[in-house]
Amino acid sequence: MDEEQSYTLLSMNENDGKTIMTFQRSIETCDDKDFLITAQPIKLIYAYGTTDDIKYHGSRRGTKEVNLLNYKPRTTPPDAKYLSVKVENITLPPDITYYHCKVMKLPDLPTKHHIYR
């Protein structure tokens, strides 16, 4: 639990089932519970409910990779290529959150690629 909230809510509005929040925060807060904002993308973790009551969110959660200093929505280039991989023979435990690591041999890629899922 972060006892010191280092951001300022500038605006918040709800329309058509979407909530948009605008806030500001110093790049460096000198709070060891806050991440340093850099030019590198970071993963934001979010969760939401179906009402304004604060309670457990269930499966309504996710992550989004963003660059907070130069945000641009992610788009798929028209010449994008896809590679599908599948993890087999795994049973997911009933944990609410579970992380699984799998090392796989992929085809040689001669240039830098971004792979995510």
N, C-alpha and C positions, 0 to 999 in steps of 0.2 A: 504494500500500500504506500503510495506516494503522499506524504503529509503536506507537501508544498506544491500547489498547482501553479505552474510557471507559464500559463497561457492566459490570454484575454479573449473572451468571446466577443467578436465584433458584430455578428448578426447570425440569426437563425430563422429560417422560415420553412414551412411545410406546405406542399402543394401537390396534388395528384398522388398522394401516397409516398412522396419523396421528401426527405428532410435534408436541407442544405445548411451547413454550418460554415461560417467564415471566422477564423481566429488568427491571432498572431502570437508569436513567442520568440524570444531572443534565440539566436543561433547557439550561443553557449550560455547556459543558465547557472553554472557553478553548483548544480544540484546533482549528486551522484546517482539519482534515480532517473534522470533525464538523459536521452541520447543526444550526442552532439550532432547538429545538422550540418551535413557536408554536401558537396556537389555530387556525391554518389547516391544512387537510388537506395531507398530503404523500403522494407516491407511494413506496411501499416496493418495492424490486426484490428478487425472490427467485429462487433456483434450488435444485434438489434432485436427489439421485441415488437409485438403487434399492437401494443398499447403504450401509454406513457408510464405505466407502472414499472418500477425497477424490480426485475426478477430474472431468473435464469432464462437465457435466450434459446436454449435447445440447439437445434441444428442451424439456426439463423446466424451464421458467422462466416468469416472468411479472411482473406488477406488480399492486399493490393500493393503492387510495387510502384512507388512514386518517387520522383525527385522533387523534394520540397523547395529547392532553390530555383528550379527551372521546369515547372510541371508542364507536361504535354500529355494529352490522353493517348493511350496505346492504340495504335492502328495496325492493321495487317497489310503489308505491302502487297500489291497485285501479283508480284512475282515470287511470293513466299512459297517455300517448299516445306513439306511436312514429313516427319519421320515418326512412325508409331512404334512404341515398345510396350510390352505387356509383362507384368509380374504375375507369375503363376504359382500355384501351390502355396498360397498364404491364407491363413484364417485370421480375420481381424478380431481382436479381443473386444469385449463389450465396453472398453474404456470410452469415456467421452471424447478424449483426444488421444490419438495414437500416431506415432511417427515411425516410419519404416525406411530403412536404408538398404538399397540394392545396388551392387556394382554390376554393370553390364558392358559387354563389348559391343561397340557401335562401329559402323563403317568409318573409314578414315575421312576426316573433314579437313580439307586443305586450308581453310580460312577460319576466322573466328565466327562462332555461331552462338546464338542465345537459345537455350533449351529450357522450357518451363512447363509446369503443369501442377 
